[in-house]
């Protein structure tokens, strides 16, 4: 296993893709990384959709203004079914979105580990997505995840972090 902290620090949100094809074996590894993610009470309420054909990607792209993802030959969408997700009994918080976010994070790290780029797209029209792809309607859709080769360096913002004193508190 590689050093995880090194992987976590190296991964960044890619906003320039080269349009490289992603082999099926790598797509399977990315999916496996998502499936391996822990979920509340191991309910696994998640669903991963793979938009691979030109037609499917074009329809999906009509749901977002983030056109810089157009060169990506594979776009994943991840959602979770709130009816299947665990709900915390103390405040009735349903963790479907949290489960799906963990899945997407595992996928993003695997994508980087395989040498590709990705970025979490949260700016998309969920209602339009449900119209175009009714199979997503019952799911809380947390994001789109385009995958391709990297055609840009990380922005200067990538390495900027708030001081620990602002983000960590020991009690």
N, C-alpha and C positions, 0 to 999 in steps of 0.2 A: 504494500500500500504506500502511495506517495504521502508526503506530509500534508495533512488536511489543511492546516493553517495557511500553508503556501498556496494551495489550490484556492481556498476561500479568498485570499487577498489578490490573487492573480485574475480571477474571474471578474469581468466587467460587462456592463450593458453595451452591446454592440449596436451602433446605429448606421453601419455601412456594411452591406453584405455583397459578396462577390458572385453569388448565384450558383455556386458549386453544388453538384448533385450530392445527396447524402445516401450512401449505400444502405440497403435494407438491413444489413447486420448492425449498422450503427443506429438505425432507427429502433431496432429491437432492443439494443442496449439502453437507449434513452428511455424507452417504455419500461424496461425492467427496473431502471433506477426509480422511476415514479411509482411503480407497483410495490417496490421494496420499502417505500416511505411508511413510517408509523402513522397510524390514525387513532383517534380517540376510541378506546375500548376495542381496538382493532376491527371496527365496523366496516372499514374500507368503503365509504359511501361515494367514492370518486369515480369519475369517468374521464378517459383521455380520448379525444378525437384527433385523428391524424389527417390533415388536409394535404394531400400529396399531388393529386392531379391538377393540371393547369386550371380546369374548370372549377374545381372545388376551391382552390386558392383565390381565384378571381372573385367568386361569390363572397368568400370570406372577407376579402379586402374591401368590398363595398360596405362593410360594417364598421370600418375605421378610417380615420383621416391620416393614420400613420403609414403613408405610402412608401417610406424608406424601407419597409419590410418586403416590398414587392419582389426583389430578386431571390428571396428565400424559397428554396424548392420544397421545403417541408415546413408546415406551420402546425403546431399542436394547439389544441384548446383544452383547458382543464376546468372541470366543474365538479360539484359534489351535490348529492341529493340530500337536502335537509331532513327528509323523512327517514333516511337511513343513518344519519349522523347522530353521535352521542350528544345529549343535552345535559349540561351541568345542573344538578338538582337545586343548588342553592339560589341561583338567580335565573334559571331557565335559559341560559345562554347555549344556543345551538352552535356547535363548532364546525359545521360543514365547510365554511370558508377557510378556517384554519387548517383543516385536513387537506383541502385542495392546495393551499399555499405551501404546505410542507411537500406535497407531491411535486409541485412545480419547481420548488427549490432543489429537490433531489435531481430532477431532470436537468435544470440549468447547470448544476455542477458536473453532471455526467457529460453534457454537451461540451463544456469547456475542457474537461479531461480528455475528450476525444479529439480536441483540436479545432472545434467549430466555435462559432459565436452565436449568441442569442440575446434577447432582451425581453423583459416582462412587459407585455402590452396590456395595460388596464383600460386604455381609452378606446372602447369599442361599444357599439350599440347592441346591447343584449337583446332588446326586443326584435331588432332587425335580424340578428343571428337566429333567434327562435323562429322567425318567419321563414327564413331561408333553410334552416336546418331544424325542423320541429323536434328531432330527437334530443335537442339541448334544452327544450322548454322547461322541463321539470327540475333542472339543475341550477344551482347557484354558480354561475360562470365567473371564475376569478381572473382568468387571463388567457391571452394568446401568447404563444412562444414560438417565434420564427427561428429557423435554424439554417445556417449556411456558413460558408467560409467567411473569414474576416477580411474586410477591405478598408479598415481604418484602425488607428491606434486609439487607446482609451483617451477620453478627454482629461484635461487637467483636474476636473472635479472628482475623478475616480479616487485619487489618493487623499483627498481632503477628508478629514474626520474631525468631529468635535473632540475637544479634550475629554479624557476619561472622567474628569470631575463633573462634566455636564451630562454624562450618559450612564455612569455607574455609581451606585451608592451601596456601601457596605453597612448592614444594620447589625 
